[in-house]
Amino acid sequence: MRAIPLYSFPARLESLGAMVVHLHTAAPALEPTALLRAETVLEELLTNSIVHGGAMAMPSAMVWLAAHGQEDALNLRYEDAFAPFDPMARIDEALLRTANPMDQRPPGGLGLLMVFRLADGFRYLRENGRNRIDLSFARKAIRIIAPTARGMRQGTSVDSGA
């Protein structure tokens, strides 16, 4: 993702509205389905920062967001300064959860899989004491494929009706 300004937001659910406005401002011409996928992912990431990252215990905790829209895609960068957490290392565990019937699954753990599947590109880095997730959302297609060792995942597009 090219260098674009990071905007800071308090790590509270009340920030979600302002973050969504930022998304829409960055990509006004992007189709609503791609924006909806980005909004859903953003809500999950913010919720995870708050609930699992420890933001609830730190009233002044912040998250950072950068968005850059193009005619056919939205690139999003989400950062938090909480404990290191590499979501790519947990994808296999999340996939295993889906192998069991719903009534036999332990609660939780599927939000990560949802984020991974809704985004067309996904990359995690730990940099300067922050977790950084770079995401891309294409105009129509959703790529549903297995992750590679590190870096952006690649694959064929599947029209999911989104």
Secondary structure per residue as TSV (DSSP state, phi and psi in degrees):
chain	resnum	aa	ss	phi	psi
A	1	M	-	360.0	132.3
A	2	R	-	-67.1	161.1
A	3	A	-	-68.0	116.8
A	4	I	-	-134.9	157.9
A	5	P	-	-64.1	140.1
A	6	L	-	-92.6	132.0
A	7	Y	E	-106.6	138.6
A	8	S	E	-98.2	145.4
A	9	F	E	-137.3	143.2
A	10	P	E	-59.3	140.2
A	11	A	S	-79.6	70.3
A	12	R	S	-139.8	150.9
A	13	L	G	-59.3	-27.7
A	14	E	G	-63.0	-17.5
A	15	S	G	-78.7	-16.1
A	16	L	H	-57.5	-41.6
A	17	G	H	-58.5	-46.2
A	18	A	H	-66.4	-34.9
A	19	M	H	-67.6	-39.6
A	20	V	H	-66.3	-39.8
A	21	V	H	-58.9	-41.5
A	22	H	H	-60.1	-42.7
A	23	L	H	-59.3	-49.4
A	24	H	H	-65.0	-34.4
A	25	T	H	-67.8	-36.7
A	26	A	H	-73.8	-27.8
A	27	A	-	-137.7	62.0
A	28	P	T	-65.3	-24.9
A	29	A	T	-92.5	-4.7
A	30	L	S	-72.0	143.6
A	31	E	-	-61.0	147.2
A	32	P	H	-56.6	-32.6
A	33	T	H	-65.9	-39.7
A	34	A	H	-68.0	-40.0
A	35	L	H	-64.9	-38.8
A	36	L	H	-63.6	-40.3
A	37	R	H	-62.6	-42.3
A	38	A	H	-64.6	-41.9
A	39	E	H	-61.6	-43.3
A	40	T	H	-62.5	-44.6
A	41	V	H	-64.0	-44.0
A	42	L	H	-60.5	-42.9
A	43	E	H	-62.2	-41.1
A	44	E	H	-65.7	-43.6
A	45	L	H	-63.7	-44.2
A	46	L	H	-63.5	-44.5
A	47	T	H	-60.2	-42.6
A	48	N	H	-64.4	-39.3
A	49	S	H	-60.9	-40.0
A	50	I	H	-73.1	-51.8
A	51	V	H	-78.2	-46.5
A	52	H	T	-99.4	-25.3
A	53	G	S	-81.3	-20.1
A	54	G	S	102.6	10.3
A	55	A	G	-63.2	-27.4
A	56	M	G	-61.7	-31.5
A	57	A	G	-85.7	-6.5
A	58	M	-	-125.3	95.8
A	59	P	T	-58.2	-26.5
A	60	S	T	-98.2	12.4
A	61	A	-	-63.2	144.9
A	62	M	E	-126.6	156.6
A	63	V	E	-125.9	159.3
A	64	W	E	-124.5	145.2
A	65	L	E	-139.7	136.2
A	66	A	E	-131.4	137.0
A	67	A	E	-135.7	139.4
A	68	H	E	-138.8	115.3
A	69	G	E	-95.7	145.6
A	70	Q	-	-123.5	177.8
A	71	E	S	-59.0	-37.1
A	72	D	S	-120.0	10.6
A	73	A	E	-160.1	161.2
A	74	L	E	-125.0	127.9
A	75	N	E	-105.8	135.4
A	76	L	E	-132.4	136.4
A	77	R	E	-121.1	128.1
A	78	Y	E	-122.9	130.4
A	79	E	E	-132.7	146.8
A	80	D	E	-140.9	160.8
A	81	A	-	-108.3	31.6
A	82	F	S	-90.4	-173.4
A	83	A	S	-54.3	145.9
A	84	P	-	-56.1	133.6
A	85	F	-	-149.1	109.8
A	86	D	-	-95.2	103.1
A	87	P	G	-63.8	-27.9
A	88	M	G	-62.6	-30.8
A	89	A	G	-72.4	-13.1
A	90	R	G	-109.5	-0.1
A	91	I	H	-61.7	-44.9
A	92	D	H	-58.7	-41.4
A	93	E	H	-61.6	-42.7
A	94	A	H	-64.6	-40.4
A	95	L	H	-64.1	-39.0
A	96	L	H	-61.9	-33.8
A	97	R	H	-60.4	-34.0
A	98	T	T	-74.9	-12.1
A	99	A	T	-74.1	-22.2
A	100	N	S	-90.9	150.3
A	101	P	-	-59.4	152.3
A	102	M	G	-51.4	-42.8
A	103	D	G	-72.6	-8.4
A	104	Q	G	-109.4	3.6
A	105	R	S	-87.6	138.5
A	106	P	-	-68.8	150.5
A	107	P	S	-67.1	149.3
A	108	G	S	84.1	176.1
A	109	G	-	89.1	-7.9
A	110	L	H	-94.5	-12.8
A	111	G	H	-60.9	-40.2
A	112	L	H	-60.4	-45.0
A	113	L	H	-63.4	-39.7
A	114	M	H	-60.6	-46.5
A	115	V	H	-59.0	-46.8
A	116	F	H	-61.4	-40.2
A	117	R	H	-80.8	-28.1
A	118	L	H	-76.6	-27.7
A	119	A	-	-87.8	146.0
A	120	D	S	-85.5	-24.2
A	121	G	E	-138.1	142.7
A	122	F	E	-148.1	126.1
A	123	R	E	-144.2	136.1
A	124	Y	E	-114.9	140.0
A	125	L	E	-140.5	149.0
A	126	R	E	-107.7	116.3
A	127	E	E	-145.0	131.8
A	128	N	T	52.3	40.7
A	129	G	T	75.0	15.4
A	130	R	E	-127.0	147.5
A	131	N	E	-81.0	129.9
A	132	R	E	-126.4	126.8
A	133	I	E	-120.6	120.3
A	134	D	E	-102.4	129.1
A	135	L	E	-129.6	152.9
A	136	S	E	-133.2	146.5
A	137	F	E	-129.3	115.2
A	138	A	E	-82.6	166.4
A	139	R	S	-54.6	-51.6
A	140	K	S	-129.3	-40.5
A	141	A	-	-82.9	148.8
A	142	I	B	-116.1	128.8
A	143	R	-	-95.0	119.3
A	144	I	-	-115.3	100.8
A	145	I	-	-147.9	169.0
A	146	A	-	-75.6	148.8
A	147	P	-	-72.5	154.2
A	148	T	-	-92.9	175.0
A	149	A	S	-54.7	-50.2
A	150	R	S	-151.0	156.3
A	151	G	S	95.8	-175.1
A	152	M	-	-68.8	140.4
A	153	R	-	-86.9	151.6
A	154	Q	-	-129.1	157.2
A	155	G	-	168.5	-174.0
A	156	T	-	-85.8	152.1
A	157	S	-	-86.3	146.1
A	158	V	B	-122.7	125.7
A	159	D	-	-77.4	110.2
A	160	S	-	-98.6	4.9
A	161	G	-	82.0	1.0
A	162	A	-	-78.0	360.0
